[in-house]
Amino acid sequence: MGSLDSLFIIPLIIPIIMIPLFPFYLAFFWLLTREAKRFGPGIQPSLLSLTLYIVLASCGLIIINFFLSFSAKAKQSEAKTNLQQIYLLQQSYRTKTSHYAEGSNTFSLLGWEPRGQNRYAYYCGEDFIPNLLPAKNGYMGFPLPDPNHWPYTIRPGVTASGFTAMAIGNIDNDDFPDIWMISDQGKWTCLLDDTFNVMAPNILVAPTSWTSQAFHYLKFLIWLTPFPLTLLFLSVLFILFIINTLRDLERYEKARKRTSMEKL
């Protein structure tokens, strides 16, 4: 079974290995292009090979990003743990007072402070606690009353019959926030998963540049693609690249031998 698992891993490893080898392939491509002037245009290297190499190396970058995303998953436990504490304190507060804590001092009434490294800003009612870690795009700790900067259609709030608390962070420092919420029902929900940049239908904040948008949608497309299809896609690309590269080398070798025979 272990050897079978290794076969599945190979199509993922090859694009990653191709990233640092790209300068050497460019040197090889340039050498064949230069030799074409000496042996004739028949050995001009195929642009398809270069294109396939670039596509495979780009896939390697995305695969690395996915591996990093899995490590970022551990950071989300902070939001889930703190939101669960808020829920328990709100239920306890309601038992004592017959209503949920609300207002601009909600967290003070609950006697709650966030635990962990505080990567997230926490909101409940009109109160919020900003994050303690720096963020690239300011999703952590923006003023709650600003309706133009709130990243999601669901907002924190407290009513006579319920409450919604939210945690908003940016755990991988890109253009997308990580948004979690918990309500009086006691179930926390991830509204936007920053580890995979999965675009939720109600998100109000978009990527800031076309490169971020392109990378996001490509990453999202791969995320939606079944794993076997991804392996098949990478394997086909690599096989096509090898075939075209071998053809380039074969044309070069034939041209070199032909030139040697002509000199004799």
Secondary structure, 3 states (H helix, E strand, C coil): CHHHHHHHHHHHHHHHHHCCCHHHHHHHHHHHHHHHHHHCHHHCCCHHHHHHHHHHHHHHHHHHHHHHHHHHHHHHHHHHHHHHHHHHHHHHHHHHHCCCCCCCCHHHHHCCCCCCCCCEEEEECCEEECCCCCCCCCCCCCCCCCCCCCCECCCCEECCCCEEEEEEECCCCCCCCEEEEEECCCCEEEEEECCCCECCCCECCCCCCHHHHHHHHHHHHHHHCCHHHHHHHHHHHHHHHHHHHHHHHHHHHHHHHHHHHHHC
